[in-house]
Amino acid sequence: MIRIDNWENPEFLYALFIIPVLIVWYWFKHKDNSAELRFSSMQTFGQIKPTLKTYFFHSLFILRIIAISLIIIAMARPQSVSKKQNVNIEGIDIVMTLDVSGSMLARDFKPDRLEAAKEVAKEFIAKRPNDRVSLVIFSGEAFTQVPLTTDHQMISNIFEEVKSGMIEDGTAIGDGLATSVSRLENSEAISKVIILITDGVNNAGSVDPISAAELANMFGIRVYTIGIGSMGTAPYPVQTPFGIQMQEMEVQIDEELLQKIAAMTGGRYFRADNNKKLREIYKEIDTLEKSKIDIQEFRKKHEAYLPFALIALLILVIEITLRYIVFKRFP
């Protein structure tokens, strides 16, 4: 099979229009072109049947037409093009920093803030196969749940195990941010990002959040902060003598602090007050942070006219041989 990707002289292909003209000319030429002899009776010739030679005489013209067509195609210089691509993909290192304090069990999200945050974070990670991702959780203190890895399935499995109450309660935003920075300080990725989700006010830990933000800025790390929680109050499950009851509790998010952290590091602050808004925020971050993909394409042309020329020559040799040996006509 000859592959044709390009024509060097495509204008020669217009010459193929001569083929139907030649066919019409040949038909009119041979329509009534037969020898005439006068006989007193045709009874003697009535039982003579045409031979195969008679039927195949017109094959000479067919061969000539095919040869001419192939010569025209060869003159148009068909070419095949081989392509080679060098693809260089540079991913982004991302730390998901998740608040797991008791207030994340509030039910203003479905089923609650923590489960909603986990689910949307997993969806975000699944769409970024070229990035390394780490998971840091914090409440009264912080620790790394998963170091930087490209094993996104493993991270999704670990997310399932994250629960509120795993560590001492509280909201140590500074500790969570500082721990996340330590995951990225030696990274050589083209972009280093922290996505910090919290629903409260910094009230625990040993690291000041502003100091942690300065550290992130020093290492060229962008921090996207997300305040998660509805406006005003939110239903919160409380254990009572009659079982778990829902009580409306005030939503307290230190938006000013989160805005300052984001501004100091070149990131952005977002407020999510429902599941849909949280998904939209992650989509926006996904758009802002794209992996770098360099593609270098090499193209090489290969002449493909030679097979057409050789086949045309072979057909011409066959046609001439048949014409002057097999179908030789005597005057």
Secondary structure, DSSP 8 states (H G I E B T S, - for coil): -----EESSGGGGGGGGHHHHHHHHHHHHHHS-------S-SGGGTT----HHHHGGGHHHHHHHHHHHHHHHHHT-EEEEEEEEEEEEE--EEEEEEE-SGGGG-TTSSS-HHHHHHHHHHHHHHT-TTSEEEEEEESSSEEEEEEEES-HHHHHHHHHH--TTSS-SS--HHHHHHHHHHHHTT---S-EEEEEEESS---SSSS-HHHHHHHHHHTTEEEEEEEES-SSEEEEEEEETTEEEEEEEE----HHHHHHHHHHHT--EEEE-SHHHHHHHHHHHHHHS--EEEEEEEEEEEE-HHHHHHHHHHHHHHHHHIIIIIS----
